[in-house]
């Protein structure tokens, strides 16, 4: 018997609601409904996930009543465990944006680095900025900088832009507090501190390979003339936004930084003429990450009951760490930038409407995941994987890859794949479960193409054709996914 089979035999399993064939058909139909609604009819993923859950539950033998119960339970548990964290992370991002802190970090890096080191600097900058910011917000902040740097250094936009996109994408898929990793952690009951630690270890070489190294090669595949200063200004002027997993937004309304809401524009306007320190902005970005890492280190190095460990267990709890990050951002960025108390409130509140769609998708995905669990689909797949001696890390990656390519949504891929492979996590060591969450996250980034809003976002901002976007952005995403899996497997050898 394989080690995986032993683990599954020891795990508490959910009795399947129907036979194996019926459950497989139900799962495929449910996923197919989600895929077709999102890609063909352009239905919002929130509604598509509800419809997919209904098909899964009814065809899979749960029946209407149990399907509704499973879905609502999944929505409630997901919002309770993940929704608050997403909201707090968005608040930190809003304060960074409206105080000008993110802009100051960008300016400081680009002012001190020469043309040769610029791809490396932008990769590191994007990774740093990407810790508290959602991918779309990071793109809006960095694209004008990328194009302007390319114009001033007479470099290819691809060579400068790919490293920045790689830094943002890797952090988005592998490192909390982004929605995808948080959902995987919640579904698999992984330790957030360990996942964060392993995620950062894996993220660094992944960004290097998919960013500066691949960017040099991609600039030869996609030869573009350096933009003029006028073209760079035009790109900065049309930097709008996009909803998570939705269509690219149209031209932005007249607004403040990064297309912020009306309340946030008021908050940003208050800081005119006053700049925050770069060190303060960096400290705000790293505060939640450092607190969660300290908790993970304390759990490994200090005995249970140690007062230092007990204190770090509390302050390193994700919701506490992010809440501390919000408070630090208010005092280190908001007030020094000139915001009033009303301005702070407006900035924090203005960050929430933009994540409403994300929260709904994550919540509906949690309902779909719970229907999978209650129907016994995950248990069935776990049994098959055990019989085939297939590594749970590879299985999680493959499932996420299939759903990502089909739907174009990294969030939907992470949610669905984590729900399917959740039974594999039962009985595995905490380190292996953390790596399983990262394997799912890596799979969710595989080959972004025409059904992904990020694909069109990159295409339009960089002025590429569809073919050029595939040769650069899509290949970069695939490299991130494959390298991420290989590094997950490598780390699993030592833990």
Secondary structure, 3 states (H helix, E strand, C coil): CCHHHHHHHHCCCCCCCCCHHHHHHHHHHHHHHHHHHHHCCCCCHHHHHHHHHHHHHHHCCCHHHHHHHHHHHHHHHHHHHHHHHHHHHHHHHHHHHHHCHHHHHHHHHHHHCCCCCHHHHHHHHHHHHHCCCCHHHHHHHHHHHHHHHHHHHCCCHHHHHHHHHHHHHHHHHHCCCCHHHHHHHHHHCCCHHHHHHHHHHHHHHHHHHHHHHHHHHHHHHCCCCCCCHHHHHHHHHCCCCECCCCCECCCCCCCCHHHCCHHHHHHHHCCCCCCCCHHHHHHHHHHHHHHHHHHHHHHHHCCCCCHHHHHHHHHCCHHHHHHHHHHHHHHHHHCCCCCCHHHHHHHHHHCCHHHHHHHHHHHHHHHHHHHHHHHCHHHHHHHHHHHCCCCHHHHHHHHHHHHHHHHCCHHHHHHHHHHHHHHHHCCCCHHHHHHHHHHHHHHCCCCCCCCCHHHHHHHHHHCCCHHHHHHHHHHHHHHHHHHHHHHHHHHHHHC
